[in-house]
Amino acid sequence: MKKREAGVLLPLFSLPGEEGIGTMGKEARAFIDFLAETGNRVWQILPMGPTGYGDSPYQSFSAFAGNPYFIDLETLKEEGLLEEADLEKERFKESKEKISYGLLYELKHKILRKAYENWLSKGGNLSALLEGRSKEN
């Protein structure tokens, strides 16, 4: 007989955070630690693809791509790809009760572009990165 497991359904975007939406940052890691401490072994989430019209996780442009909104900017800062001034955290706080996808679209892509440009300026090589991934598979 299969052993029973317990878990929680919590969409990643529902986690608290400074970026207007939950991310794969420290709050997600803290939630995983909480699940482990309480004996839960399953974290069920909603689809995490880039959203389309209406920002529904069930209307993604791709079944394979990840949603850039879930990239944690603080982690990019810790990795030296962003400066504190790049984060614009205060501008993300339009509402604490609702996610402002329009604001996320306006701000997050701009900040992620800056992180990408910083990565390139530090010697980042996209071709080598993609080549390395293809060799792993």
A tleap script that builds the chain and sets N, CA, C and O, in Angstrom:
source leaprc.protein.ff14SB
mol = sequence {
  NMET LYS LYS ARG GLU ALA GLY VAL LEU LEU
  PRO LEU PHE SER LEU PRO GLY GLU GLU GLY
  ILE GLY THR MET GLY LYS GLU ALA ARG ALA
  PHE ILE ASP PHE LEU ALA GLU THR GLY ASN
  ARG VAL TRP GLN ILE LEU PRO MET GLY PRO
  THR GLY TYR GLY ASP SER PRO TYR GLN SER
  PHE SER ALA PHE ALA GLY ASN PRO TYR PHE
  ILE ASP LEU GLU THR LEU LYS GLU GLU GLY
  LEU LEU GLU GLU ALA ASP LEU GLU LYS GLU
  ARG PHE LYS GLU SER LYS GLU LYS ILE SER
  TYR GLY LEU LEU TYR GLU LEU LYS HIE LYS
  ILE LEU ARG LYS ALA TYR GLU ASN TRP LEU
  SER LYS GLY GLY ASN LEU SER ALA LEU LEU
  GLU GLY ARG SER LYS GLU CASN
}
set mol.1.N position { 0.836 -1.167 0.000 }
set mol.1.CA position { 0.000 0.000 0.000 }
set mol.1.C position { 0.894 1.248 0.000 }
set mol.1.O position { 1.912 1.295 0.690 }
set mol.2.N position { 0.504 2.232 -0.767 }
set mol.2.CA position { 1.272 3.467 -0.883 }
set mol.2.C position { 1.120 4.315 0.379 }
set mol.2.O position { 0.029 4.446 0.933 }
set mol.3.N position { 2.239 4.883 0.817 }
set mol.3.CA position { 2.233 5.740 1.998 }
set mol.3.C position { 1.558 7.076 1.672 }
set mol.3.O position { 1.782 7.650 0.607 }
set mol.4.N position { 0.738 7.557 2.597 }
set mol.4.CA position { 0.050 8.837 2.405 }
set mol.4.C position { 1.030 9.981 2.621 }
set mol.4.O position { 1.978 9.878 3.399 }
set mol.5.N position { 0.777 11.065 1.916 }
set mol.5.CA position { 1.578 12.266 2.066 }
set mol.5.C position { 0.648 13.459 2.230 }
set mol.5.O position { -0.488 13.448 1.756 }
set mol.6.N position { 1.145 14.481 2.905 }
set mol.6.CA position { 0.388 15.721 3.058 }
set mol.6.C position { 1.143 16.848 2.367 }
set mol.6.O position { 2.368 16.823 2.242 }
set mol.7.N position { 0.392 17.815 1.933 }
set mol.7.CA position { 1.022 18.943 1.271 }
set mol.7.C position { 0.123 20.161 1.286 }
set mol.7.O position { -0.943 20.169 1.901 }
set mol.8.N position { 0.582 21.185 0.595 }
set mol.8.CA position { -0.110 22.462 0.566 }
set mol.8.C position { -0.177 22.953 -0.877 }
set mol.8.O position { 0.785 22.825 -1.634 }
set mol.9.N position { -1.318 23.513 -1.244 }
set mol.9.CA position { -1.444 24.201 -2.526 }
set mol.9.C position { -1.255 25.684 -2.244 }
set mol.9.O position { -2.086 26.310 -1.587 }
set mol.10.N position { -0.159 26.242 -2.742 }
set mol.10.CA position { 0.122 27.662 -2.573 }
set mol.10.C position { 0.840 28.151 -3.823 }
set mol.10.O position { 1.998 27.802 -4.056 }
set mol.11.N position { 0.159 28.956 -4.624 }
set mol.11.CA position { 0.824 29.486 -5.819 }
set mol.11.C position { 2.036 30.329 -5.433 }
set mol.11.O position { 2.001 31.056 -4.440 }
set mol.12.N position { 3.085 30.231 -6.206 }
set mol.12.CA position { 4.306 30.981 -5.932 }
set mol.12.C position { 4.023 32.476 -5.828 }
set mol.12.O position { 4.610 33.168 -4.996 }
set mol.13.N position { 3.121 32.971 -6.673 }
set mol.13.CA position { 2.844 34.410 -6.649 }
set mol.13.C position { 2.174 34.867 -5.359 }
set mol.13.O position { 2.112 36.069 -5.098 }
set mol.14.N position { 1.675 33.946 -4.550 }
set mol.14.CA position { 1.009 34.299 -3.293 }
set mol.14.C position { 1.974 34.516 -2.130 }
set mol.14.O position { 1.572 35.011 -1.077 }
set mol.15.N position { 3.226 34.153 -2.310 }
set mol.15.CA position { 4.190 34.361 -1.239 }
set mol.15.C position { 4.419 35.855 -1.019 }
set mol.15.O position { 4.303 36.641 -1.960 }
set mol.16.N position { 4.744 36.258 0.214 }
set mol.16.CA position { 5.035 37.672 0.449 }
set mol.16.C position { 6.353 38.057 -0.212 }
set mol.16.O position { 7.193 37.200 -0.488 }
set mol.17.N position { 6.524 39.333 -0.460 }
set mol.17.CA position { 7.774 39.785 -1.038 }
set mol.17.C position { 7.769 41.263 -1.325 }
set mol.17.O position { 6.738 41.929 -1.228 }
set mol.18.N position { 8.925 41.766 -1.677 }
set mol.18.CA position { 9.113 43.189 -1.924 }
set mol.18.C position { 8.936 43.559 -3.392 }
set mol.18.O position { 9.073 44.731 -3.742 }
set mol.19.N position { 8.638 42.600 -4.254 }
set mol.19.CA position { 8.625 42.863 -5.687 }
set mol.19.C position { 7.228 42.855 -6.301 }
set mol.19.O position { 7.088 42.743 -7.518 }
set mol.20.N position { 6.211 42.972 -5.480 }
set mol.20.CA position { 4.861 43.016 -6.004 }
set mol.20.C position { 4.270 41.666 -6.326 }
set mol.20.O position { 3.104 41.577 -6.712 }
set mol.21.N position { 5.057 40.607 -6.175 }
set mol.21.CA position { 4.622 39.237 -6.466 }
set mol.21.C position { 5.592 38.302 -5.745 }
set mol.21.O position { 6.750 38.665 -5.540 }
set mol.22.N position { 5.154 37.130 -5.363 }
set mol.22.CA position { 6.061 36.160 -4.764 }
set mol.22.C position { 7.087 35.691 -5.790 }
set mol.22.O position { 6.776 35.565 -6.974 }
set mol.23.N position { 8.309 35.434 -5.332 }
set mol.23.CA position { 9.387 35.015 -6.230 }
set mol.23.C position { 10.030 33.725 -5.730 }
set mol.23.O position { 9.641 33.179 -4.698 }
set mol.24.N position { 11.013 33.256 -6.475 }
set mol.24.CA position { 11.767 32.069 -6.070 }
set mol.24.C position { 12.939 32.472 -5.179 }
set mol.24.O position { 14.030 31.916 -5.298 }
set mol.25.N position { 12.720 33.424 -4.299 }
set mol.25.CA position { 13.756 33.936 -3.420 }
set mol.25.C position { 13.668 33.381 -2.016 }
set mol.25.O position { 13.261 32.239 -1.800 }
set mol.26.N position { 14.060 34.216 -1.063 }
set mol.26.CA position { 14.155 33.770 0.332 }
set mol.26.C position { 12.811 33.347 0.906 }
set mol.26.O position { 12.755 32.444 1.742 }
set mol.27.N position { 11.716 33.990 0.467 }
set mol.27.CA position { 10.400 33.603 0.985 }
set mol.27.C position { 10.029 32.186 0.539 }
set mol.27.O position { 9.441 31.428 1.311 }
set mol.28.N position { 10.366 31.829 -0.688 }
set mol.28.CA position { 10.096 30.469 -1.180 }
set mol.28.C position { 10.940 29.450 -0.420 }
set mol.28.O position { 10.452 28.382 -0.048 }
set mol.29.N position { 12.206 29.788 -0.194 }
set mol.29.CA position { 13.071 28.871 0.564 }
set mol.29.C position { 12.578 28.724 2.006 }
set mol.29.O position { 12.614 27.630 2.569 }
set mol.30.N position { 12.119 29.825 2.598 }
set mol.30.CA position { 11.576 29.762 3.968 }
set mol.30.C position { 10.311 28.907 4.009 }
set mol.30.O position { 10.092 28.166 4.967 }
set mol.31.N position { 9.478 29.006 2.971 }
set mol.31.CA position { 8.262 28.201 2.925 }
set mol.31.C position { 8.602 26.712 2.792 }
set mol.31.O position { 7.955 25.871 3.416 }
set mol.32.N position { 9.601 26.390 1.993 }
set mol.32.CA position { 10.040 24.998 1.857 }
set mol.32.C position { 10.552 24.489 3.202 }
set mol.32.O position { 10.249 23.362 3.592 }
set mol.33.N position { 11.324 25.309 3.912 }
set mol.33.CA position { 11.801 24.914 5.245 }
set mol.33.C position { 10.621 24.681 6.191 }
set mol.33.O position { 10.626 23.724 6.965 }
set mol.34.N position { 9.610 25.557 6.129 }
set mol.34.CA position { 8.416 25.398 6.950 }
set mol.34.C position { 7.707 24.078 6.633 }
set mol.34.O position { 7.295 23.356 7.541 }
set mol.35.N position { 7.568 23.771 5.350 }
set mol.35.CA position { 6.924 22.510 4.966 }
set mol.35.C position { 7.682 21.318 5.538 }
set mol.35.O position { 7.082 20.381 6.065 }
set mol.36.N position { 8.995 21.366 5.430 }
set mol.36.CA position { 9.806 20.258 5.948 }
set mol.36.C position { 9.654 20.124 7.464 }
set mol.36.O position { 9.511 19.017 7.983 }
set mol.37.N position { 9.684 21.245 8.160 }
set mol.37.CA position { 9.552 21.230 9.616 }
set mol.37.C position { 8.205 20.678 10.069 }
set mol.37.O position { 8.122 20.051 11.125 }
set mol.38.N position { 7.155 20.899 9.292 }
set mol.38.CA position { 5.813 20.461 9.680 }
set mol.38.C position { 5.453 19.086 9.120 }
set mol.38.O position { 4.324 18.623 9.278 }
set mol.39.N position { 6.406 18.444 8.475 }
set mol.39.CA position { 6.174 17.101 7.964 }
set mol.39.C position { 5.460 17.039 6.617 }
set mol.39.O position { 5.124 15.952 6.148 }
set mol.40.N position { 5.229 18.175 5.998 }
set mol.40.CA position { 4.620 18.189 4.668 }
set mol.40.C position { 5.689 17.886 3.635 }
set mol.40.O position { 6.810 18.388 3.715 }
set mol.41.N position { 5.334 17.069 2.676 }
set mol.41.CA position { 6.312 16.665 1.669 }
set mol.41.C position { 5.960 17.145 0.265 }
set mol.41.O position { 6.723 16.926 -0.676 }
set mol.42.N position { 4.819 17.792 0.122 }
set mol.42.CA position { 4.364 18.204 -1.208 }
set mol.42.C position { 4.004 19.687 -1.194 }
set mol.42.O position { 3.247 20.150 -0.340 }
set mol.43.N position { 4.559 20.417 -2.154 }
set mol.43.CA position { 4.153 21.800 -2.387 }
set mol.43.C position { 3.581 21.850 -3.785 }
set mol.43.O position { 4.322 21.793 -4.766 }
set mol.44.N position { 2.281 21.954 -3.883 }
set mol.44.CA position { 1.632 22.049 -5.185 }
set mol.44.C position { 1.506 23.524 -5.546 }
set mol.44.O position { 1.054 24.337 -4.740 }
set mol.45.N position { 1.909 23.853 -6.759 }
set mol.45.CA position { 1.855 25.235 -7.220 }
set mol.45.C position { 1.031 25.298 -8.502 }
set mol.45.O position { 0.702 24.263 -9.084 }
set mol.46.N position { 0.704 26.486 -8.934 }
set mol.46.CA position { 0.039 26.660 -10.224 }
set mol.46.C position { 1.103 26.700 -11.312 }
set mol.46.O position { 2.287 26.843 -11.010 }
set mol.47.N position { 0.700 26.577 -12.567 }
set mol.47.CA position { 1.693 26.663 -13.650 }
set mol.47.C position { 2.507 27.951 -13.540 }
set mol.47.O position { 1.986 28.986 -13.125 }
set mol.48.N position { 3.787 27.885 -13.915 }
set mol.48.CA position { 4.692 29.017 -13.752 }
set mol.48.C position { 5.205 29.557 -15.082 }
set mol.48.O position { 6.284 30.149 -15.127 }
set mol.49.N position { 4.463 29.368 -16.155 }
set mol.49.CA position { 4.871 29.897 -17.450 }
set mol.49.C position { 4.551 31.371 -17.570 }
set mol.49.O position { 3.806 31.916 -16.756 }
set mol.50.N position { 5.116 32.028 -18.591 }
set mol.50.CA position { 4.798 33.437 -18.810 }
set mol.50.C position { 3.316 33.589 -19.150 }
set mol.50.O position { 2.787 32.873 -20.000 }
set mol.51.N position { 2.663 34.517 -18.483 }
set mol.51.CA position { 1.220 34.655 -18.648 }
set mol.51.C position { 0.870 35.501 -19.865 }
set mol.51.O position { 1.646 36.351 -20.302 }
set mol.52.N position { -0.299 35.248 -20.389 }
set mol.52.CA position { -0.805 36.000 -21.529 }
set mol.52.C position { -1.868 36.983 -21.093 }
set mol.52.O position { -1.854 37.472 -19.963 }
set mol.53.N position { -2.777 37.264 -21.985 }
set mol.53.CA position { -3.851 38.212 -21.715 }
set mol.53.C position { -4.619 37.786 -20.466 }
set mol.53.O position { -5.019 36.628 -20.349 }
set mol.54.N position { -4.823 38.699 -19.548 }
set mol.54.CA position { -5.535 38.404 -18.313 }
set mol.54.C position { -4.637 37.873 -17.219 }
set mol.54.O position { -5.086 37.716 -16.084 }
set mol.55.N position { -3.384 37.592 -17.522 }
set mol.55.CA position { -2.383 37.126 -16.572 }
set mol.55.C position { -2.785 35.854 -15.832 }
set mol.55.O position { -2.434 35.673 -14.666 }
set mol.56.N position { -3.510 34.988 -16.500 }
set mol.56.CA position { -3.883 33.709 -15.905 }
set mol.56.C position { -2.736 32.715 -16.067 }
set mol.56.O position { -2.170 32.608 -17.154 }
set mol.57.N position { -2.384 31.987 -15.008 }
set mol.57.CA position { -1.337 30.975 -15.141 }
set mol.57.C position { -1.745 29.839 -16.082 }
set mol.57.O position { -0.901 29.056 -16.518 }
set mol.58.N position { -3.030 29.752 -16.389 }
set mol.58.CA position { -3.504 28.693 -17.269 }
set mol.58.C position { -3.530 29.110 -18.733 }
set mol.58.O position { -3.903 28.312 -19.594 }
set mol.59.N position { -3.138 30.352 -19.032 }
set mol.59.CA position { -3.069 30.827 -20.411 }
set mol.59.C position { -1.654 31.291 -20.705 }
set mol.59.O position { -1.422 32.465 -20.993 }
set mol.60.N position { -0.730 30.381 -20.632 }
set mol.60.CA position { 0.670 30.715 -20.822 }
set mol.60.C position { 1.036 30.687 -22.299 }
set mol.60.O position { 0.443 29.960 -23.096 }
set mol.61.N position { 2.028 31.501 -22.639 }
set mol.61.CA position { 2.557 31.510 -24.001 }
set mol.61.C position { 3.386 30.260 -24.279 }
set mol.61.O position { 3.600 29.904 -25.438 }
set mol.62.N position { 3.853 29.594 -23.229 }
set mol.62.CA position { 4.743 28.449 -23.403 }
set mol.62.C position { 4.571 27.471 -22.252 }
set mol.62.O position { 4.391 27.866 -21.100 }
set mol.63.N position { 4.629 26.206 -22.581 }
set mol.63.CA position { 4.591 25.174 -21.546 }
set mol.63.C position { 5.993 24.914 -20.987 }
set mol.63.O position { 6.146 24.184 -20.008 }
set mol.64.N position { 7.014 25.509 -21.607 }
set mol.64.CA position { 8.395 25.228 -21.225 }
set mol.64.C position { 9.112 26.419 -20.598 }
set mol.64.O position { 10.023 26.230 -19.791 }
set mol.65.N position { 8.724 27.633 -20.949 }
set mol.65.CA position { 9.399 28.828 -20.451 }
set mol.65.C position { 8.936 29.155 -19.037 }
set mol.65.O position { 7.804 28.849 -18.660 }
set mol.66.N position { 9.798 29.764 -18.273 }
set mol.66.CA position { 9.453 30.226 -16.947 }
set mol.66.C position { 8.999 31.674 -16.979 }
set mol.66.O position { 9.367 32.430 -17.878 }
set mol.67.N position { 8.203 32.054 -16.000 }
set mol.67.CA position { 7.705 33.414 -15.913 }
set mol.67.C position { 8.784 34.301 -15.292 }
set mol.67.O position { 9.200 34.050 -14.161 }
set mol.68.N position { 9.246 35.329 -16.000 }
set mol.68.CA position { 10.298 36.182 -15.452 }
set mol.68.C position { 9.870 36.934 -14.195 }
set mol.68.O position { 10.726 37.397 -13.442 }
set mol.69.N position { 8.572 37.066 -13.951 }
set mol.69.CA position { 8.118 37.732 -12.736 }
set mol.69.C position { 8.583 36.997 -11.479 }
set mol.69.O position { 8.699 37.609 -10.417 }
set mol.70.N position { 8.849 35.704 -11.585 }
set mol.70.CA position { 9.230 34.914 -10.423 }
set mol.70.C position { 10.735 34.942 -10.142 }
set mol.70.O position { 11.181 34.367 -9.149 }
set mol.71.N position { 11.520 35.595 -10.993 }
set mol.71.CA position { 12.964 35.726 -10.755 }
set mol.71.C position { 13.159 36.701 -9.605 }
set mol.71.O position { 12.615 37.805 -9.622 }
set mol.72.N position { 13.919 36.302 -8.627 }
set mol.72.CA position { 14.119 37.104 -7.431 }
set mol.72.C position { 15.240 38.122 -7.654 }
set mol.72.O position { 16.393 37.752 -7.876 }
set mol.73.N position { 14.889 39.398 -7.593 }
set mol.73.CA position { 15.860 40.461 -7.844 }
set mol.73.C position { 16.900 40.563 -6.739 }
set mol.73.O position { 18.051 40.909 -7.005 }
set mol.74.N position { 16.515 40.272 -5.516 }
set mol.74.CA position { 17.472 40.303 -4.400 }
set mol.74.C position { 18.582 39.277 -4.618 }
set mol.74.O position { 19.742 39.543 -4.306 }
set mol.75.N position { 18.236 38.121 -5.144 }
set mol.75.CA position { 19.237 37.100 -5.451 }
set mol.75.C position { 20.193 37.601 -6.525 }
set mol.75.O position { 21.399 37.368 -6.442 }
set mol.76.N position { 19.660 38.290 -7.536 }
set mol.76.CA position { 20.526 38.852 -8.577 }
set mol.76.C position { 21.455 39.917 -7.994 }
set mol.76.O position { 22.596 40.061 -8.435 }
set mol.77.N position { 20.966 40.653 -7.011 }
set mol.77.CA position { 21.821 41.637 -6.334 }
set mol.77.C position { 22.938 40.931 -5.568 }
set mol.77.O position { 24.094 41.348 -5.620 }
set mol.78.N position { 22.586 39.859 -4.858 }
set mol.78.CA position { 23.590 39.098 -4.105 }
set mol.78.C position { 24.644 38.499 -5.022 }
set mol.78.O position { 25.793 38.323 -4.617 }
set mol.79.N position { 24.262 38.185 -6.254 }
set mol.79.CA position { 25.209 37.621 -7.228 }
set mol.79.C position { 26.000 38.701 -7.964 }
set mol.79.O position { 26.798 38.393 -8.850 }
set mol.80.N position { 25.779 39.971 -7.597 }
set mol.80.CA position { 26.532 41.066 -8.182 }
set mol.80.C position { 26.029 41.532 -9.535 }
set mol.80.O position { 26.738 42.243 -10.247 }
set mol.81.N position { 24.819 41.143 -9.901 }
set mol.81.CA position { 24.285 41.527 -11.201 }
set mol.81.C position { 23.409 42.781 -11.136 }
set mol.81.O position { 23.083 43.371 -12.166 }
set mol.82.N position { 23.037 43.178 -9.932 }
set mol.82.CA position { 22.252 44.390 -9.736 }
set mol.82.C position { 22.799 45.139 -8.528 }
set mol.82.O position { 23.397 44.549 -7.628 }
set mol.83.N position { 22.583 46.441 -8.531 }
set mol.83.CA position { 22.903 47.285 -7.381 }
set mol.83.C position { 21.592 47.605 -6.660 }
set mol.83.O position { 20.513 47.457 -7.233 }
set mol.84.N position { 21.689 48.037 -5.423 }
set mol.84.CA position { 20.494 48.401 -4.663 }
set mol.84.C position { 19.650 49.429 -5.413 }
set mol.84.O position { 18.421 49.347 -5.420 }
set mol.85.N position { 20.307 50.385 -6.034 }
set mol.85.CA position { 19.588 51.438 -6.767 }
set mol.85.C position { 18.803 50.876 -7.957 }
set mol.85.O position { 17.817 51.479 -8.382 }
set mol.86.N position { 19.227 49.735 -8.497 }
set mol.86.CA position { 18.546 49.127 -9.644 }
set mol.86.C position { 17.206 48.504 -9.277 }
set mol.86.O position { 16.352 48.319 -10.143 }
set mol.87.N position { 17.017 48.183 -8.014 }
set mol.87.CA position { 15.866 47.368 -7.616 }
set mol.87.C position { 14.534 48.102 -7.651 }
set mol.87.O position { 13.508 47.486 -7.940 }
set mol.88.N position { 14.519 49.377 -7.370 }
set mol.88.CA position { 13.290 50.165 -7.412 }
set mol.88.C position { 12.160 49.530 -6.595 }
set mol.88.O position { 11.002 49.549 -7.012 }
set mol.89.N position { 12.499 48.970 -5.433 }
set mol.89.CA position { 11.513 48.234 -4.630 }
set mol.89.C position { 10.278 49.054 -4.284 }
set mol.89.O position { 9.162 48.534 -4.310 }
set mol.90.N position { 10.461 50.298 -3.970 }
set mol.90.CA position { 9.321 51.113 -3.560 }
set mol.90.C position { 8.266 51.220 -4.653 }
set mol.90.O position { 7.075 51.310 -4.357 }
set mol.91.N position { 8.688 51.213 -5.898 }
set mol.91.CA position { 7.735 51.354 -6.996 }
set mol.91.C position { 6.878 50.101 -7.172 }
set mol.91.O position { 5.808 50.169 -7.776 }
set mol.92.N position { 7.332 48.964 -6.653 }
set mol.92.CA position { 6.550 47.726 -6.773 }
set mol.92.C position { 5.368 47.699 -5.809 }
set mol.92.O position { 4.469 46.872 -5.964 }
set mol.93.N position { 5.353 48.574 -4.834 }
set mol.93.CA position { 4.359 48.509 -3.761 }
set mol.93.C position { 3.105 49.318 -4.075 }
set mol.93.O position { 2.629 50.072 -3.226 }
set mol.94.N position { 2.582 49.175 -5.248 }
set mol.94.CA position { 1.351 49.871 -5.612 }
set mol.94.C position { 0.188 49.380 -4.749 }
set mol.94.O position { -0.669 50.167 -4.347 }
set mol.95.N position { 0.163 48.079 -4.467 }
set mol.95.CA position { -0.896 47.497 -3.659 }
set mol.95.C position { -0.358 46.283 -2.917 }
set mol.95.O position { 0.364 45.467 -3.490 }
set mol.96.N position { -0.711 46.167 -1.645 }
set mol.96.CA position { -0.292 44.986 -0.882 }
set mol.96.C position { -1.284 43.841 -1.018 }
set mol.96.O position { -0.947 42.695 -0.721 }
set mol.97.N position { -2.497 44.133 -1.460 }
set mol.97.CA position { -3.534 43.111 -1.560 }
set mol.97.C position { -3.624 42.469 -2.938 }
set mol.97.O position { -4.088 41.336 -3.067 }
set mol.98.N position { -3.185 43.184 -3.961 }
set mol.98.CA position { -3.329 42.682 -5.325 }
set mol.98.C position { -2.012 42.801 -6.075 }
set mol.98.O position { -1.196 43.680 -5.797 }
set mol.99.N position { -1.824 41.913 -7.017 }
set mol.99.CA position { -0.652 41.979 -7.885 }
set mol.99.C position { -0.979 42.926 -9.037 }
set mol.99.O position { -2.003 42.771 -9.704 }
set mol.100.N position { -0.117 43.896 -9.265 }
set mol.100.CA position { -0.291 44.813 -10.383 }
set mol.100.C position { 0.564 44.304 -11.544 }
set mol.100.O position { 1.744 44.636 -11.648 }
set mol.101.N position { -0.042 43.499 -12.410 }
set mol.101.CA position { 0.716 42.920 -13.516 }
set mol.101.C position { 1.201 43.989 -14.489 }
set mol.101.O position { 2.260 43.834 -15.096 }
set mol.102.N position { 0.447 45.064 -14.644 }
set mol.102.CA position { 0.896 46.152 -15.506 }
set mol.102.C position { 2.178 46.783 -14.986 }
set mol.102.O position { 3.101 47.059 -15.752 }
set mol.103.N position { 2.227 47.008 -13.675 }
set mol.103.CA position { 3.418 47.569 -13.054 }
set mol.103.C position { 4.577 46.586 -13.132 }
set mol.103.O position { 5.708 46.984 -13.412 }
set mol.104.N position { 4.309 45.308 -12.887 }
set mol.104.CA position { 5.357 44.296 -13.012 }
set mol.104.C position { 5.940 44.283 -14.420 }
set mol.104.O position { 7.157 44.238 -14.601 }
set mol.105.N position { 5.059 44.324 -15.411 }
set mol.105.CA position { 5.519 44.311 -16.796 }
set mol.105.C position { 6.413 45.521 -17.081 }
set mol.105.O position { 7.451 45.406 -17.734 }
set mol.106.N position { 5.994 46.662 -16.584 }
set mol.106.CA position { 6.747 47.895 -16.812 }
set mol.106.C position { 8.115 47.862 -16.131 }
set mol.106.O position { 9.115 48.244 -16.740 }
set mol.107.N position { 8.171 47.410 -14.877 }
set mol.107.CA position { 9.399 47.501 -14.090 }
set mol.107.C position { 10.304 46.279 -14.178 }
set mol.107.O position { 11.515 46.418 -14.351 }
set mol.108.N position { 9.736 45.095 -14.060 }
set mol.108.CA position { 10.554 43.894 -13.913 }
set mol.108.C position { 11.406 43.626 -15.150 }
set mol.108.O position { 12.584 43.285 -15.033 }
set mol.109.N position { 10.823 43.777 -16.314 }
set mol.109.CA position { 11.589 43.512 -17.537 }
set mol.109.C position { 12.763 44.483 -17.669 }
set mol.109.O position { 13.845 44.096 -18.109 }
set mol.110.N position { 12.548 45.741 -17.290 }
set mol.110.CA position { 13.610 46.739 -17.351 }
set mol.110.C position { 14.760 46.360 -16.411 }
set mol.110.O position { 15.931 46.464 -16.778 }
set mol.111.N position { 14.418 45.925 -15.208 }
set mol.111.CA position { 15.439 45.562 -14.221 }
set mol.111.C position { 16.150 44.276 -14.635 }
set mol.111.O position { 17.366 44.164 -14.478 }
set mol.112.N position { 15.410 43.314 -15.157 }
set mol.112.CA position { 16.041 42.065 -15.624 }
set mol.112.C position { 16.965 42.334 -16.804 }
set mol.112.O position { 18.014 41.699 -16.913 }
set mol.113.N position { 16.605 43.253 -17.684 }
set mol.113.CA position { 17.476 43.639 -18.799 }
set mol.113.C position { 18.789 44.216 -18.260 }
set mol.113.O position { 19.862 43.922 -18.787 }
set mol.114.N position { 18.699 45.039 -17.209 }
set mol.114.CA position { 19.893 45.613 -16.580 }
set mol.114.C position { 20.774 44.511 -16.004 }
set mol.114.O position { 21.995 44.560 -16.155 }
set mol.115.N position { 20.179 43.522 -15.348 }
set mol.115.CA position { 20.948 42.400 -14.796 }
set mol.115.C position { 21.626 41.622 -15.918 }
set mol.115.O position { 22.779 41.215 -15.779 }
set mol.116.N position { 20.926 41.415 -17.021 }
set mol.116.CA position { 21.496 40.703 -18.161 }
set mol.116.C position { 22.674 41.484 -18.749 }
set mol.116.O position { 23.717 40.904 -19.050 }
set mol.117.N position { 22.507 42.790 -18.911 }
set mol.117.CA position { 23.598 43.616 -19.431 }
set mol.117.C position { 24.799 43.600 -18.489 }
set mol.117.O position { 25.941 43.564 -18.948 }
set mol.118.N position { 24.557 43.625 -17.189 }
set mol.118.CA position { 25.651 43.531 -16.212 }
set mol.118.C position { 26.344 42.179 -16.307 }
set mol.118.O position { 27.568 42.100 -16.199 }
set mol.119.N position { 25.578 41.126 -16.507 }
set mol.119.CA position { 26.149 39.785 -16.655 }
set mol.119.C position { 27.046 39.729 -17.898 }
set mol.119.O position { 28.147 39.180 -17.855 }
set mol.120.N position { 26.560 40.301 -18.998 }
set mol.120.CA position { 27.371 40.338 -20.216 }
set mol.120.C position { 28.642 41.138 -20.017 }
set mol.120.O position { 29.709 40.725 -20.471 }
set mol.121.N position { 28.547 42.287 -19.339 }
set mol.121.CA position { 29.724 43.136 -19.131 }
set mol.121.C position { 30.757 42.473 -18.228 }
set mol.121.O position { 31.931 42.843 -18.251 }
set mol.122.N position { 30.327 41.497 -17.435 }
set mol.122.CA position { 31.250 40.760 -16.561 }
set mol.122.C position { 31.780 39.499 -17.230 }
set mol.122.O position { 32.368 38.638 -16.575 }
set mol.123.N position { 31.568 39.397 -18.536 }
set mol.123.CA position { 32.100 38.252 -19.270 }
set mol.123.C position { 31.105 37.143 -19.508 }
set mol.123.O position { 31.478 36.076 -19.995 }
set mol.124.N position { 29.843 37.368 -19.177 }
set mol.124.CA position { 28.826 36.348 -19.430 }
set mol.124.C position { 28.739 36.033 -20.907 }
set mol.124.O position { 28.774 36.930 -21.749 }
set mol.125.N position { 28.627 34.762 -21.215 }
set mol.125.CA position { 28.598 34.330 -22.612 }
set mol.125.C position { 27.394 33.421 -22.799 }
set mol.125.O position { 27.399 32.269 -22.366 }
set mol.126.N position { 26.374 33.943 -23.441 }
set mol.126.CA position { 25.135 33.189 -23.619 }
set mol.126.C position { 25.354 31.942 -24.455 }
set mol.126.O position { 24.779 30.896 -24.151 }
set mol.127.N position { 26.167 32.021 -25.499 }
set mol.127.CA position { 26.428 30.857 -26.353 }
set mol.127.C position { 27.065 29.729 -25.555 }
set mol.127.O position { 26.682 28.567 -25.688 }
set mol.128.N position { 28.049 30.085 -24.717 }
set mol.128.CA position { 28.716 29.075 -23.891 }
set mol.128.C position { 27.757 28.480 -22.874 }
set mol.128.O position { 27.789 27.279 -22.605 }
set mol.129.N position { 26.900 29.330 -22.309 }
set mol.129.CA position { 25.917 28.851 -21.339 }
set mol.129.C position { 24.972 27.848 -21.984 }
set mol.129.O position { 24.726 26.775 -21.433 }
set mol.130.N position { 24.449 28.195 -23.142 }
set mol.130.CA position { 23.520 27.296 -23.834 }
set mol.130.C position { 24.223 26.024 -24.303 }
set mol.130.O position { 23.643 24.939 -24.252 }
set mol.131.N position { 25.461 26.153 -24.756 }
set mol.131.CA position { 26.228 24.980 -25.175 }
set mol.131.C position { 26.469 24.041 -24.007 }
set mol.131.O position { 26.368 22.822 -24.152 }
set mol.132.N position { 26.787 24.605 -22.852 }
set mol.132.CA position { 27.001 23.804 -21.651 }
set mol.132.C position { 25.758 23.069 -21.226 }
set mol.132.O position { 25.840 21.926 -20.778 }
set mol.133.N position { 24.602 23.697 -21.355 }
set mol.133.CA position { 23.334 23.050 -21.005 }
set mol.133.C position { 23.033 21.910 -21.951 }
set mol.133.O position { 22.536 20.868 -21.524 }
set mol.134.N position { 23.324 22.087 -23.228 }
set mol.134.CA position { 23.014 21.023 -24.187 }
set mol.134.C position { 23.912 19.818 -23.949 }
set mol.134.O position { 23.504 18.691 -24.227 }
set mol.135.N position { 25.122 20.025 -23.443 }
set mol.135.CA position { 26.017 18.900 -23.154 }
set mol.135.C position { 25.577 18.129 -21.920 }
set mol.135.O position { 25.845 16.934 -21.799 }
set mol.136.N position { 24.885 18.831 -20.982 }
set mol.136.CA position { 24.378 18.166 -19.775 }
set mol.136.C position { 23.253 17.205 -20.088 }
set mol.136.O position { 23.086 16.197 -19.402 }
set mol.137.N position { 22.474 17.509 -21.123 }
set mol.137.CA position { 21.283 16.717 -21.436 }
set mol.137.C position { 21.598 15.564 -22.286 }
set mol.137.O position { 20.704 14.795 -22.640 }
savepdb mol mol.pdb
quit
